[in-house]
Amino acid sequence: MQEIKKYVETHKQRFLDELFELLRFPSVSADPKYKGDVLKTADFVAQKLKDAGAENVEICQTAGYPIVYGEKIINDQLPTVLIYGHYDVQPADPLELWDTPPFEPTVRDGKIYARGACDDKGQFYMHVKAFELMMETGTLACNVKFMIEGEEEVGSANLGIFVKANAERLKADVVLISDTSMISMEHPSIETGLRGLAYMEVEVVGPNRDLHSGVYGGAVANPATILCKMIASLHDENNHITIPEFYDKVVELTDEEKKALNSAPFDLEDYKKDLDINAEWGEKGYSTLERTGTRPTLEVNGIWSGYIGEGAKTVLPSKANAKISMRLVPNQSSDEIAAIFAKHFESIAPDYVKVTVKAHHGGEPVVTPTDSIAYRAAEKAIVDSFGKTPIPTRGGGSIPIVALFEDVLGIKSVLLGFGLDSDALHSPNEKYDIFNYYKGIETLPLFHKYFAELSK
């Protein structure tokens, strides 16, 4: 541990400068206007892997954005760790809510503010620097393979094709991912499960054009009003989702699992204060930790209709749209949930509007074992680094490729994230603590060390 700390201390400013350089690329995969920047980011990642000592580094083309691959095979008899991350980021909108420019990283109170600071540039780049550390100090204990993609934020549409086509090349004993969070640095944790996702878009169409709200209002159904009513009907008075068959395959927690989950440190008052809300909201009969980690949800991610510019324009809009995501839990299927959502939403549409439902992307829920060699290696690494045994938790987010790795490569993943739930992922003023960044670089080499030892 002292050797690790010494190397990080010696190179800490360079580590930070390199991360800042990475964060300056506006690698927004959802917006075609950033295509050039996304491609430049892939080039940067490939070069940094080479600089760190990786071999066979390749920018692998796909039908979308490329996947950066690199490896270091030191001994065929040693276990192999496949490191996954993504270099693309969410759009920065709304720009006016950022305190500083989203692609000009700024440090305030020991925190890096930038789009992608935590999700996932700051977190995957820890692995590149940890790999460099192990190479330079002669302490690399495992074979390592890197697979850093550029389409995670838009559903990883081409990753499955790449993984299936390169199954032999990607052969490994475990996937190591840092794209999740800890409870806190005082209470380190390891996520042992992720929710799945079904992401939908709906459109409600009324008249064939925008109408004068005075001339036609009261006589023609307003699609914006109808859409709002339809969305509101998707939850009942107990905030239970009303779609038929939605809960049919949901696996309920045992009393023991509930007790373990709710034993994690959590202060509801601090939670409300951080979010500036007066009260929590959610499915009746479940705690906040249960709602965010082990229960399925349905949320409106965006809704638009009519005139939303400056000033007034009194129209009755022709159509209204919304984007809706559903987080899923074992044993729900994203395809099945997308299908029953579409069927239900179309069925509740009144005759005076036409409804179209489109599925975007999805992913399956996963639960990772806590008795595996890989989990025990992560646990020992955190004990060494933090001086505390990590708490197993369930993550509320989704990383669809975790299930893909299990299906295609036949290997489990370890979710060793160093972010915080308060890091404003996908929101304005996304941040990542400098302490967490360095702590990750210090901890990851210990994972490799213990994974090699426990695999003997």
KOLBA-786294 format. One record per residue (C-alpha): x, y, z; residue in three letters; residue number from 0. Coordinates in steps of 0.001 Angstrom, whole numbers, plus 500000, padded with zeros to 6 digits. Layout:
BEGIN
{atom {X,Y,Z},ALA,NUM}
...
***
This chain:
BEGIN
{atom {500000,500000,500000},MET,0}
{atom {502859,502397,500761},GLN,1}
{atom {504418,501776,497349},GLU,2}
{atom {501053,502457,495708},ILE,3}
{atom {500520,505673,497669},LYS,4}
{atom {504043,506842,496861},LYS,5}
{atom {503504,506392,493109},TYR,6}
{atom {500140,508186,493193},VAL,7}
{atom {501578,511058,495234},GLU,8}
{atom {504500,511436,492825},THR,9}
{atom {502257,511560,489747},HIS,10}
{atom {499030,512996,491157},LYS,11}
{atom {499160,516301,489256},GLN,12}
{atom {499797,514537,485940},ARG,13}
{atom {496960,512101,486696},PHE,14}
{atom {494648,515071,487237},LEU,15}
{atom {495864,516964,484173},ASP,16}
{atom {495274,513934,481959},GLU,17}
{atom {491752,513490,483300},LEU,18}
{atom {491040,517156,482624},PHE,19}
{atom {492245,516718,479051},GLU,20}
{atom {489880,513769,478655},LEU,21}
{atom {486969,515723,480150},LEU,22}
{atom {487414,518569,477669},ARG,23}
{atom {486253,516343,474803},PHE,24}
{atom {482464,516817,474379},PRO,25}
{atom {481947,513140,473567},SER,26}
{atom {478134,513242,473489},VAL,27}
{atom {477099,510071,471676},SER,28}
{atom {473410,511026,471510},ALA,29}
{atom {473979,514124,469344},ASP,30}
{atom {475413,513654,465819},PRO,31}
{atom {476945,517134,465844},LYS,32}
{atom {479554,515840,468320},TYR,33}
{atom {480635,512928,466123},LYS,34}
{atom {484098,514352,465512},GLY,35}
{atom {484645,514932,469214},ASP,36}
{atom {483554,511402,470112},VAL,37}
{atom {486039,509974,467623},LEU,38}
{atom {488822,512202,468975},LYS,39}
{atom {488042,510895,472457},THR,40}
{atom {488514,507316,471262},ALA,41}
{atom {491897,508309,469824},ASP,42}
{atom {492888,509875,473152},PHE,43}
{atom {491897,506776,475128},VAL,44}
{atom {493816,504498,472770},ALA,45}
{atom {496948,506614,473074},GLN,46}
{atom {496776,506687,476869},LYS,47}
{atom {496428,502900,476979},LEU,48}
{atom {499551,502618,474853},LYS,49}
{atom {501383,505105,477063},ASP,50}
{atom {500434,503072,480134},ALA,51}
{atom {501929,499900,478675},GLY,52}
{atom {499007,498156,476983},ALA,53}
{atom {499693,496076,473880},GLU,54}
{atom {497605,495269,470802},ASN,55}
{atom {495735,498546,471290},VAL,56}
{atom {493109,498945,468609},GLU,57}
{atom {490287,501325,467806},ILE,58}
{atom {487693,498775,466747},CYS,59}
{atom {485129,500143,464321},GLN,60}
{atom {481434,499371,464722},THR,61}
{atom {478279,500501,462950},ALA,62}
{atom {478303,503367,465452},GLY,63}
{atom {481121,504693,467573},TYR,64}
{atom {484308,502631,468010},PRO,65}
{atom {485344,500429,470905},ILE,66}
{atom {488878,500912,472217},VAL,67}
{atom {490617,497636,472999},TYR,68}
{atom {493982,496983,474622},GLY,69}
{atom {495598,494207,476626},GLU,70}
{atom {498603,493056,478601},LYS,71}
{atom {499043,489303,478804},ILE,72}
{atom {501903,488484,481152},ILE,73}
{atom {501282,484772,481727},ASN,74}
{atom {498650,482451,480269},ASP,75}
{atom {498498,480637,483607},GLN,76}
{atom {497380,483746,485477},LEU,77}
{atom {493757,484904,485720},PRO,78}
{atom {492541,487582,483309},THR,79}
{atom {490586,490705,484243},VAL,80}
{atom {488468,492374,481546},LEU,81}
{atom {488052,496059,482358},ILE,82}
{atom {484959,497742,480914},TYR,83}
{atom {484162,501445,480765},GLY,84}
{atom {482731,504048,478414},HIS,85}
{atom {484141,507287,477044},TYR,86}
{atom {480860,508781,475818},ASP,87}
{atom {478826,511118,477998},VAL,88}
{atom {475297,512405,478387},GLN,89}
{atom {474251,515684,476734},PRO,90}
{atom {475058,518684,478940},ALA,91}
{atom {471659,520365,478487},ASP,92}
{atom {470277,522504,479991},PRO,93}
{atom {473472,524530,479673},LEU,94}
{atom {472112,527539,481586},GLU,95}
{atom {471951,525467,484785},LEU,96}
{atom {475687,524786,484856},TRP,97}
{atom {477691,527001,487201},ASP,98}
{atom {480765,526538,484985},THR,99}
{atom {481108,525281,481382},PRO,100}
{atom {480388,521515,481249},PRO,101}
{atom {483414,520705,479110},PHE,102}
{atom {485878,522920,480923},GLU,103}
{atom {486625,520986,484123},PRO,104}
{atom {486657,523199,487183},THR,105}
{atom {487704,522369,490736},VAL,106}
{atom {485606,523698,493616},ARG,107}
{atom {485930,522451,497192},ASP,108}
{atom {488035,519495,496082},GLY,109}
{atom {485513,518370,493465},LYS,110}
{atom {485876,518230,489688},ILE,111}
{atom {482862,519727,487924},TYR,112}
{atom {482432,518605,484310},ALA,113}
{atom {480189,516431,482187},ARG,114}
{atom {481524,512890,482442},GLY,115}
{atom {483618,513636,485530},ALA,116}
{atom {482098,510648,487331},CYS,117}
{atom {480073,508965,484580},ASP,118}
{atom {482266,507465,483363},ASP,119}
{atom {485469,509231,482347},LYS,120}
{atom {486802,509822,485853},GLY,121}
{atom {485996,506262,486842},GLN,122}
{atom {487291,504323,483837},PHE,123}
{atom {490424,506478,483684},TYR,124}
{atom {491286,505336,487210},MET,125}
{atom {491851,501898,485689},HIS,126}
{atom {494204,503268,483049},VAL,127}
{atom {496287,504998,485723},LYS,128}
{atom {496153,501996,488068},ALA,129}
{atom {497375,499856,485172},PHE,130}
{atom {500203,502315,484553},GLU,131}
{atom {501094,502148,488248},LEU,132}
{atom {501260,498346,488193},MET,133}
{atom {503328,498323,485014},MET,134}
{atom {505806,500923,486281},GLU,135}
{atom {506220,499289,489684},THR,136}
{atom {506364,495732,488356},GLY,137}
{atom {503331,494682,490400},THR,138}
{atom {500854,493628,487701},LEU,139}
{atom {499509,490331,489053},ALA,140}
{atom {496907,489453,486417},CYS,141}
{atom {496480,489556,482697},ASN,142}
{atom {494466,492638,481792},VAL,143}
{atom {492174,493444,478886},LYS,144}
{atom {490503,496812,478320},PHE,145}
{atom {487251,497374,476440},MET,146}
{atom {486176,501027,476518},ILE,147}
{atom {483117,501814,474396},GLU,148}
{atom {481553,504998,473046},GLY,149}
{atom {477837,504204,473047},GLU,150}
{atom {476873,503324,476613},GLU,151}
{atom {474772,506453,477012},GLU,152}
{atom {472711,505529,473953},VAL,153}
{atom {472133,501888,474820},GLY,154}
{atom {475361,500120,473698},SER,155}
{atom {473643,499077,470478},ALA,156}
{atom {476817,497747,468844},ASN,157}
{atom {478594,496342,471872},LEU,158}
{atom {476686,493054,471801},GLY,159}
{atom {477663,492503,468179},ILE,160}
{atom {481307,493229,469023},PHE,161}
{atom {481337,490961,472079},VAL,162}
{atom {479783,488049,470199},LYS,163}
{atom {482217,488462,467309},ALA,164}
{atom {485214,488706,469657},ASN,165}
{atom {484282,486226,472382},ALA,166}
{atom {487628,484425,472188},GLU,167}
{atom {489597,487668,472208},ARG,168}
{atom {487646,488883,475240},LEU,169}
{atom {487967,485646,477160},LYS,170}
{atom {488542,486446,480834},ALA,171}
{atom {487785,485309,484365},ASP,172}
{atom {485901,488402,485533},VAL,173}
{atom {484701,491784,484273},VAL,174}
{atom {485746,494727,486426},LEU,175}
{atom {483564,497829,486117},ILE,176}
{atom {483758,501215,487802},SER,177}
{atom {480554,502923,486687},ASP,178}
{atom {478673,502768,489979},THR,179}
{atom {478751,504460,493358},SER,180}
{atom {479576,503945,497024},MET,181}
{atom {477463,504985,499974},ILE,182}
{atom {480280,507349,500996},SER,183}
{atom {484020,507341,501505},MET,184}
{atom {483325,506845,505227},GLU,185}
{atom {481055,503890,504423},HIS,186}
{atom {482606,502128,501405},PRO,187}
{atom {480321,499729,499584},SER,188}
{atom {480170,497399,496599},ILE,189}
{atom {477077,497213,494424},GLU,190}
{atom {475890,493635,494029},THR,191}
{atom {472979,494236,491705},GLY,192}
{atom {471692,496583,489019},LEU,193}
{atom {468257,497249,487679},ARG,194}
{atom {467363,496656,484051},GLY,195}
{atom {465874,499228,481709},LEU,196}
{atom {463133,499633,479123},ALA,197}
{atom {463269,503060,477455},TYR,198}
{atom {460245,504201,475458},MET,199}
{atom {459018,507192,473483},GLU,200}
{atom {455347,508019,473010},VAL,201}
{atom {453546,510424,470732},GLU,202}
{atom {449935,511571,471014},VAL,203}
{atom {448472,513263,467922},VAL,204}
{atom {445201,515183,467734},GLY,205}
{atom {444332,517600,464916},PRO,206}
{atom {446388,517700,461710},ASN,207}
{atom {447964,521062,462627},ARG,208}
{atom {448414,523455,465551},ASP,209}
{atom {445159,525288,466136},LEU,210}
{atom {444097,528677,467509},HIS,211}
{atom {443272,527934,471138},SER,212}
{atom {440437,530443,471134},GLY,213}
{atom {438755,529321,467941},VAL,214}
{atom {439100,525584,468598},TYR,215}
{atom {439708,525284,472346},GLY,216}
{atom {436973,523365,474127},GLY,217}
{atom {435874,521612,470944},ALA,218}
{atom {439024,519696,469997},VAL,219}
{atom {440976,517453,472358},ALA,220}
{atom {444355,518909,473346},ASN,221}
{atom {447067,516224,472892},PRO,222}
{atom {449163,517754,475680},ALA,223}
{atom {446283,517412,478131},THR,224}
{atom {445469,513895,476977},ILE,225}
{atom {449120,512802,477229},LEU,226}
{atom {449354,514151,480775},CYS,227}
{atom {446206,512266,481770},LYS,228}
{atom {447486,509055,480228},MET,229}
{atom {450836,509354,481992},ILE,230}
{atom {449178,510195,485302},ALA,231}
{atom {447097,507026,485044},SER,232}
{atom {450245,504872,485011},LEU,233}
{atom {450491,505141,488826},HIS,234}
{atom {447693,504602,491324},ASP,235}
{atom {447137,506369,494657},GLU,236}
{atom {449844,504199,496271},ASN,237}
{atom {452332,505018,493485},ASN,238}
{atom {452012,501454,492279},HIS,239}
{atom {452393,501020,488499},ILE,240}
{atom {449024,500204,486937},THR,241}
{atom {450168,498414,483768},ILE,242}
{atom {448676,494889,483721},PRO,243}
{atom {451260,492085,484139},GLU,244}
{atom {453985,494605,485017},PHE,245}
{atom {454761,492987,488391},TYR,246}
{atom {454098,489376,487412},ASP,247}
{atom {457755,488294,487432},LYS,248}
{atom {459112,490642,490099},VAL,249}
{atom {461089,488763,492748},VAL,250}
{atom {460243,490028,496233},GLU,251}
{atom {463025,490343,498808},LEU,252}
{atom {463053,487960,501727},THR,253}
{atom {462786,489425,505223},ASP,254}
{atom {466496,488729,505704},GLU,255}
{atom {467381,490524,502469},GLU,256}
{atom {465248,493511,503442},LYS,257}
{atom {466906,493688,506832},LYS,258}
{atom {470397,493563,505296},ALA,259}
{atom {469551,496174,502679},LEU,260}
{atom {468053,498607,505170},ASN,261}
{atom {470987,498236,507562},SER,262}
{atom {473109,500376,505231},ALA,263}
{atom {473769,503885,506594},PRO,264}
{atom {471022,506193,505347},PHE,265}
{atom {469660,509443,506782},ASP,266}
{atom {466316,510412,505255},LEU,267}
{atom {466567,513993,506480},GLU,268}
{atom {469986,514436,504863},ASP,269}
{atom {468588,512860,501700},TYR,270}
{atom {465724,515365,501556},LYS,271}
{atom {468020,518267,502388},LYS,272}
{atom {470470,517356,499635},ASP,273}
{atom {467652,517272,497064},LEU,274}
{atom {465804,520283,498553},ASP,275}
{atom {462523,518365,498813},ILE,276}
{atom {460001,518379,501654},ASN,277}
{atom {459116,514694,501531},ALA,278}
{atom {460096,511504,499771},GLU,279}
{atom {457794,509882,497204},TRP,280}
{atom {457415,506294,496123},GLY,281}
{atom {455645,502995,496170},GLU,282}
{atom {453753,502557,499430},LYS,283}
{atom {455091,499919,501789},GLY,284}
{atom {458749,500173,500797},TYR,285}
{atom {461700,502092,502195},SER,286}
{atom {463724,504554,500131},THR,287}
{atom {466585,502066,499817},LEU,288}
{atom {464161,499373,498646},GLU,289}
{atom {462510,501733,496155},ARG,290}
{atom {465788,502826,494590},THR,291}
{atom {467507,499460,494432},GLY,292}
{atom {465063,496582,494417},THR,293}
{atom {461716,497814,493084},ARG,294}
{atom {460755,498499,489455},PRO,295}
{atom {459895,502073,488529},THR,296}
{atom {458370,504140,485736},LEU,297}
{atom {459581,507700,485196},GLU,298}
{atom {458952,510454,482649},VAL,299}
{atom {462352,511573,481375},ASN,300}
{atom {461094,514345,479131},GLY,301}
{atom {457811,515771,477878},ILE,302}
{atom {457131,518404,475233},TRP,303}
{atom {454308,519916,473236},SER,304}
{atom {453088,523167,471735},GLY,305}
{atom {454880,526496,472082},TYR,306}
{atom {457659,526765,474668},ILE,307}
{atom {459570,529786,473375},GLY,308}
{atom {459716,533281,474859},GLU,309}
{atom {456483,535222,475245},GLY,310}
{atom {453053,533903,474365},ALA,311}
{atom {451592,531977,471466},LYS,312}
{atom {448072,530733,472073},THR,313}
{atom {447986,527429,470259},VAL,314}
{atom {446246,524148,470767},LEU,315}
{atom {449107,521822,469755},PRO,316}
{atom {448769,519139,467135},SER,317}
{atom {450813,516626,469090},LYS,318}
{atom {452537,515890,472381},ALA,319}
{atom {455508,513640,473123},ASN,320}
{atom {457203,512047,476093},ALA,321}
{atom {460163,509818,476839},LYS,322}
{atom {459554,507251,479549},ILE,323}
{atom {461971,504846,481202},SER,324}
{atom {461193,501841,483364},MET,325}
{atom {463812,500397,485694},ARG,326}
{atom {463448,496655,486061},LEU,327}
{atom {464345,494069,488681},VAL,328}
{atom {464871,490282,488605},PRO,329}
{atom {463199,488483,486774},ASN,330}
{atom {461673,491120,484532},GLN,331}
{atom {462583,491158,480831},SER,332}
{atom {463130,494454,479015},SER,333}
{atom {461523,493144,475819},ASP,334}
{atom {458470,491840,477682},GLU,335}
{atom {458036,495051,479666},ILE,336}
{atom {458407,497185,476531},ALA,337}
{atom {455717,495100,474837},ALA,338}
{atom {453213,495255,477683},ILE,339}
{atom {453837,498988,478115},PHE,340}
{atom {453128,499603,474423},ALA,341}
{atom {449991,497458,474524},LYS,342}
{atom {448678,499208,477637},HIS,343}
{atom {449496,502739,476540},PHE,344}
{atom {447787,502236,473210},GLU,345}
{atom {444761,500687,474937},SER,346}
{atom {444154,503688,477220},ILE,347}
{atom {444208,506225,474389},ALA,348}
{atom {440789,507874,473872},PRO,349}
{atom {439252,507923,470384},ASP,350}
{atom {439977,511597,469788},TYR,351}
{atom {443770,511093,469568},VAL,352}
{atom {446147,508703,467816},LYS,353}
{atom {449026,507170,469775},VAL,354}
{atom {452391,505851,468638},THR,355}
{atom {454767,503998,470982},VAL,356}
{atom {458400,503337,470105},LYS,357}
{atom {460937,501321,472085},ALA,358}
{atom {464452,502785,472133},HIS,359}
{atom {466818,500560,474086},HIS,360}
{atom {466828,498310,477110},GLY,361}
{atom {468843,496016,479308},GLY,362}
{atom {468366,493242,481799},GLU,363}
{atom {468621,493364,485608},PRO,364}
{atom {471492,491493,487234},VAL,365}
{atom {472543,490305,490668},VAL,366}
{atom {476213,489506,491250},THR,367}
{atom {477367,486917,493796},PRO,368}
{atom {479005,487975,497064},THR,369}
{atom {480735,484638,497611},ASP,370}
{atom {482864,484672,494464},SER,371}
{atom {486642,484999,494326},ILE,372}
{atom {486250,488319,492509},ALA,373}
{atom {483942,489790,495154},TYR,374}
{atom {486234,488633,497946},ARG,375}
{atom {489189,490232,496122},ALA,376}
{atom {487296,493527,495871},ALA,377}
{atom {486324,493277,499526},GLU,378}
{atom {489938,492698,500623},LYS,379}
{atom {491144,495559,498424},ALA,380}
{atom {488715,497968,500067},ILE,381}
{atom {489625,496751,503543},VAL,382}
{atom {493284,497496,502791},ASP,383}
{atom {492547,500852,501181},SER,384}
{atom {489775,502168,503430},PHE,385}
{atom {490384,500215,506607},GLY,386}
{atom {486744,499082,506592},LYS,387}
{atom {484761,496136,505266},THR,388}
{atom {482542,497278,502364},PRO,389}
{atom {478768,497094,502629},ILE,390}
{atom {477012,495170,499821},PRO,391}
{atom {474305,497335,498209},THR,392}
{atom {471908,497242,495258},ARG,393}
{atom {472291,499920,492577},GLY,394}
{atom {469299,501754,491168},GLY,395}
{atom {470880,502406,487784},GLY,396}
{atom {471365,500161,484785},SER,397}
{atom {474428,498893,482945},ILE,398}
{atom {472827,496679,480291},PRO,399}
{atom {476088,495091,479193},ILE,400}
{atom {476580,493313,482539},VAL,401}
{atom {473896,490795,481585},ALA,402}
{atom {475380,490609,478097},LEU,403}
{atom {478783,489636,479497},PHE,404}
{atom {477179,486835,481477},GLU,405}
{atom {475218,485536,478487},ASP,406}
{atom {477954,485729,475853},VAL,407}
{atom {481223,485434,477774},LEU,408}
{atom {479918,483350,480661},GLY,409}
{atom {481555,485525,483319},ILE,410}
{atom {480305,487617,486205},LYS,411}
{atom {481133,491252,486868},SER,412}
{atom {482387,493123,489913},VAL,413}
{atom {480916,496621,490278},LEU,414}
{atom {483716,498480,492023},LEU,415}
{atom {482598,502105,491670},GLY,416}
{atom {483958,505128,493508},PHE,417}
{atom {481305,507716,492663},GLY,418}
{atom {478620,509045,494972},LEU,419}
{atom {474871,509203,494422},ASP,420}
{atom {475157,512964,494978},SER,421}
{atom {477514,513405,491999},ASP,422}
{atom {474685,514711,489776},ALA,423}
{atom {475054,512077,487079},LEU,424}
{atom {473156,513051,483902},HIS,425}
{atom {472423,516447,485477},SER,426}
{atom {473940,519922,485354},PRO,427}
{atom {477020,520380,487562},ASN,428}
{atom {478075,516739,487474},GLU,429}
{atom {481039,516284,489785},LYS,430}
{atom {483640,513805,491010},TYR,431}
{atom {485705,514219,494153},ASP,432}
{atom {489451,514391,493532},ILE,433}
{atom {489853,512261,496666},PHE,434}
{atom {487652,509543,495144},ASN,435}
{atom {489641,509621,491908},TYR,436}
{atom {492950,509063,493679},TYR,437}
{atom {491373,506550,496061},LYS,438}
{atom {490233,504485,493110},GLY,439}
{atom {493721,504488,491591},ILE,440}
{atom {495089,503300,494941},GLU,441}
{atom {492485,500571,495442},THR,442}
{atom {492334,498963,491996},LEU,443}
{atom {495869,497496,492023},PRO,444}
{atom {494950,495750,495278},LEU,445}
{atom {492007,494094,493530},PHE,446}
{atom {494356,492621,490920},HIS,447}
{atom {496752,491476,493638},LYS,448}
{atom {494081,489669,495657},TYR,449}
{atom {492267,488303,492618},PHE,450}
{atom {495502,486613,491522},ALA,451}
{atom {496210,485275,495013},GLU,452}
{atom {492701,483953,495629},LEU,453}
{atom {492547,482360,492165},SER,454}
{atom {495510,480063,492870},LYS,455}
***
